[in-house]
Amino acid sequence: MSTTTVVASSAKMPRQRVRELLPMVYLGRYTPGPKNSLTDVPGVLVSTQSIHESPNYPDAGPNSLNTGVTTILPRRNWFNKACFAGIFRFNGSGEMTGSHWIEETGLLHSPIIITGSFGVGSAYNGIYEYGIREYADKKGGVDWFLLPVVAETFDGYMHDVTKFAVTPQHVVKGIDEASSEAVKEGNTGGGTGMLCHWFKGGTGSSSRVVPAEDGKSYTVAALVQANYGAMRDFKIAGAPIGRLIFEDQERRIKENPDDPELMAQSALLFKIQQANEKKDGSIIIILGTDAPLHPTQLQRLAKRATVGLARVGGWGANPSGDIFLAFSTANELDVQTVTATNRKVDPWTPSEVGIKMIDDQTINALFEASADAVEESILNAICMADSMDGHSGHVDAVDLGKVKELMAKYL
């Protein structure tokens, strides 16, 4: 199916984050971190790889491969030192492997990989291949426990999923190259081929710094892979920008019935309307923080991602995979200490470990900051994405000049 957006022409603007585009827009009362990115959380590392060709399919048609891999390491030593984590499923038409173990124990000791739906198997294998390379014994044996965490959204409009372009080697490379640099946004990583509100979507990130007692502060940050939503529902700070753009498209087509270009656009607009009625894609949201939260508190934090999603226009359609994970780097919990051949602790003798935690009665600011960071992350994914020629047609990025023009009366 060919998909496009038909936007009234306005001055071309370079792709930029929502705060640069709309300096006066209100995105919450807490200050972003220095990078306004998930990597503002100390110790968190991220890499993004976009895949536009595959050595296994050198004859792939032009523009047919548009996928990728996003790698998040909650800490460099994720293998031996677990984080607390919690998961919330807003709507479950999607996948996040390893989620049962996180819900069972509250522990995350795996990289988090986000990719396209047809790349999950290769990404899963890639985490194991990295683990074997680094942690297999001298005879090549494996005496440890690891359940990879891999999440997905469907990129089949922009990408030829039948080519299985994601390989385990991409994941190994992503783990090796993950860094504390600001997350690259738009058509990057697992978000390379994604759409959001029927504009080009993809990867976005944002952070907030929350003041705490005794002069401390905590960082809450989000990374999203945004691939959901109808154009008519898209909002910025409550302004119905998507509906206004869509109605403008319809008006221009009606006013110019003899314009062949607009008539062609009309046919495409009809297809968009049909698609919006049939399918509302998915979003994966990862929240990270250095606030000392235990697993139940992190489940509650993950739920607040829904608030940020709703502000932009997501509402959890039946076929949408809206799965959110929150983790905290504040506590380090030893794992791999009980194996078949090596026991550093006695599994039959209960022993205590000390952890820090936030008083539930003082958690409100962290909840609020989570919603704000998710909202801005989705807007960054849309604003930073470029138009793309893909496997099934062309999809335009949102026209930033038009957005700025429409937002003028709301700011």
SVG drawing of the C-alpha trace seen along z (x, -y; Angstrom):
<svg xmlns="http://www.w3.org/2000/svg" viewBox="-15 -33 55 61">
<polyline fill="none" stroke="black" stroke-width="0.4" points="0.0,0.0 1.3,-3.4 1.1,-5.9 1.8,-9.6 0.8,-12.8 -0.4,-15.7 0.6,-18.9 0.2,-22.5 3.5,-23.8 5.4,-25.9 9.0,-27.0 11.3,-24.0 12.8,-23.8 15.7,-21.6 14.6,-18.7 14.8,-19.7 13.6,-18.7 10.4,-20.0 12.0,-22.4 14.0,-24.0 11.0,-24.2 8.6,-25.6 10.7,-27.3 7.5,-28.5 5.8,-25.1 5.0,-23.8 6.3,-20.3 6.2,-20.1 7.8,-22.0 10.9,-19.9 14.2,-20.8 15.6,-18.4 19.0,-16.9 22.1,-18.2 21.5,-15.9 17.7,-15.7 18.1,-12.0 17.9,-8.6 21.7,-8.7 21.4,-11.5 20.7,-8.7 24.3,-7.9 25.7,-4.7 23.0,-4.1 24.4,-3.4 22.6,-3.4 23.5,-2.7 21.4,-2.9 22.0,-1.2 20.0,-1.8 20.0,0.9 19.4,0.0 21.2,2.9 22.0,6.5 24.9,8.6 22.5,11.6 20.2,9.8 22.4,7.7 19.6,7.7 17.1,6.1 15.2,3.4 15.9,-0.3 14.5,-1.7 13.2,1.8 15.4,2.2 14.6,-0.3 15.0,1.3 17.4,1.3 18.4,2.0 18.3,-0.1 20.5,1.2 20.0,0.0 22.4,1.1 21.1,0.3 24.7,0.4 28.0,1.6 28.1,4.7 24.5,5.8 25.5,9.4 26.5,9.7 24.8,6.7 21.0,6.6 18.7,3.6 15.3,3.5 12.6,3.2 8.9,3.2 6.7,3.6 3.2,2.3 1.2,3.6 -1.2,0.8 -2.3,3.0 -0.7,6.3 -0.7,6.8 3.1,6.9 6.2,8.6 8.8,8.0 10.7,11.2 12.0,11.8 9.1,10.0 7.9,13.0 11.2,13.2 11.1,9.4 7.5,9.8 8.6,12.9 11.7,11.4 11.7,7.6 15.2,8.0 16.7,6.9 20.0,8.4 20.0,8.2 20.4,5.5 17.2,4.1 17.0,4.4 14.2,2.7 13.8,3.6 11.2,4.5 8.8,7.4 10.7,9.7 14.0,9.0 13.1,10.3 14.6,13.8 17.9,12.5 18.1,9.9 17.4,12.6 20.2,14.8 22.5,11.8 22.4,11.3 23.2,14.9 26.1,14.7 27.5,11.8 27.1,13.7 28.9,16.7 31.7,14.6 32.3,12.9 31.2,15.4 31.5,19.0 34.0,21.1 37.3,22.3 35.6,25.4 32.8,23.3 30.3,24.3 27.6,22.0 26.9,22.2 24.8,19.1 21.3,17.8 20.2,15.1 16.8,14.3 17.2,11.7 14.9,8.7 13.8,7.8 10.9,5.6 9.4,4.8 7.1,2.7 6.1,3.5 8.0,1.7 6.4,3.5 5.3,0.4 8.7,-1.0 10.7,2.2 10.6,5.5 10.3,7.8 10.7,10.9 14.5,10.2 15.2,10.6 17.9,7.9 18.5,7.8 21.3,10.2 22.7,11.3 25.9,9.5 24.0,6.2 23.1,6.8 26.7,7.8 27.9,4.6 25.3,2.6 26.3,3.9 30.0,3.3 29.3,-0.3 26.7,-1.5 27.8,-4.9 26.6,-7.7 26.2,-10.1 22.7,-11.6 20.4,-9.2 20.1,-9.7 16.5,-10.4 14.1,-10.1 14.8,-7.5 17.4,-5.7 17.9,-2.3 14.8,-0.2 12.7,-3.2 14.2,-3.5 11.2,-2.3 8.4,-3.3 5.5,-5.7 3.8,-7.8 0.3,-9.3 0.9,-8.7 3.8,-11.0 7.3,-9.5 8.1,-8.4 10.8,-6.5 13.1,-6.9 12.8,-9.7 14.2,-10.5 14.0,-13.0 14.8,-13.4 13.9,-15.3 15.8,-16.3 13.7,-16.0 15.0,-17.9 15.1,-15.8 15.8,-16.4 19.2,-17.3 20.2,-19.0 20.0,-15.7 18.3,-15.3 17.2,-12.3 17.0,-11.9 14.0,-10.3 14.4,-9.7 12.5,-8.0 13.3,-6.4 10.4,-5.6 10.1,-3.6 6.9,-5.3 4.9,-3.5 1.3,-4.1 -1.7,-6.5 -4.0,-8.2 -3.2,-11.7 -6.4,-13.1 -5.4,-12.3 -1.9,-14.0 -1.6,-16.8 1.2,-19.1 0.6,-20.6 -3.1,-19.9 -3.3,-21.7 -5.1,-19.5 -2.3,-19.8 -2.9,-16.5 -6.6,-17.2 -5.9,-20.7 -3.4,-19.3 -5.7,-16.5 -8.7,-18.9 -6.4,-21.3 -5.6,-18.4 -9.2,-17.6 -10.1,-21.3 -7.5,-21.8 -8.5,-18.7 -12.2,-19.8 -11.3,-23.3 -9.2,-22.0 -11.2,-19.2 -9.5,-19.6 -5.9,-19.4 -4.6,-16.0 -1.8,-16.1 -4.4,-16.8 -6.7,-14.1 -3.8,-11.6 -3.3,-12.9 -7.0,-12.5 -6.7,-8.8 -3.8,-8.4 -5.6,-10.4 -8.5,-7.9 -6.1,-5.0 -4.7,-6.7 -8.2,-7.1 -8.9,-3.4 -5.6,-2.4 -6.3,-4.6 -9.6,-2.8 -8.0,0.7 -4.7,0.4 -3.2,-1.6 0.4,-0.4 2.5,-0.1 4.9,-1.9 7.7,-0.6 8.6,-2.9 11.6,-2.5 12.0,-4.6 15.2,-4.7 16.0,-6.5 18.7,-6.7 16.1,-7.2 16.1,-4.1 12.8,-2.5 11.8,1.1 10.0,3.2 6.5,2.3 7.3,-1.3 8.9,-0.8 5.7,0.8 3.8,-2.2 6.4,-4.5 5.9,-2.5 2.1,-3.0 2.7,-6.8 4.1,-6.4 0.4,-6.1 -0.2,-9.7 2.5,-11.0 1.3,-8.8 -2.3,-10.1 -1.2,-13.7 0.2,-13.2 -2.8,-11.2 -2.3,-7.6 -5.2,-5.6 -4.3,-2.0 -6.2,-0.5 -7.0,3.2 -4.2,4.2 -1.6,1.9 1.4,3.2 1.9,0.7 4.5,2.2 6.4,0.1 9.4,1.0 11.0,-1.1 14.3,-0.3 16.4,-1.9 20.1,-1.9 20.3,-2.9 20.6,0.6 23.0,3.2 22.0,6.8 24.3,9.7 23.2,12.3 25.1,15.4 26.0,16.3 24.3,19.6 25.2,21.9 25.4,25.6 29.1,25.7 29.8,22.5 27.8,21.3 28.9,18.0 25.8,18.1 23.9,21.0 20.4,21.0 19.0,22.9 20.1,20.5 18.1,17.2 20.4,14.2 19.8,10.4 20.9,7.7 20.5,4.0 18.7,1.8 17.7,-1.8 14.2,-2.9 12.1,-6.0 9.3,-6.6 6.0,-6.0 4.6,-9.1 7.2,-11.3 7.1,-9.7 4.7,-12.1 7.4,-14.2 8.9,-11.1 5.6,-10.0 4.9,-13.5 8.4,-13.7 7.9,-10.3 4.8,-11.4 6.5,-14.6 9.6,-12.8 7.5,-10.3 5.4,-13.1 8.5,-15.0 10.2,-11.8 7.3,-11.0 7.3,-14.6 11.0,-14.4 10.6,-11.1 8.2,-12.8 9.9,-16.2 13.4,-14.6 12.2,-12.0 12.9,-12.6 10.6,-11.8 11.3,-8.3 10.9,-6.3 10.1,-2.8 9.1,0.7 5.5,-0.2 5.7,-3.8 6.7,-7.3 5.8,-8.7 6.4,-12.4 7.8,-13.7 5.5,-16.2 6.0,-19.7 7.7,-21.6 7.0,-24.9 3.3,-24.1 3.5,-22.9 5.1,-26.2 2.5,-28.2 -0.4,-26.3 1.0,-26.4 1.4,-30.2 -2.2,-30.7 -1.8,-28.2 1.4,-29.6"/>
</svg>
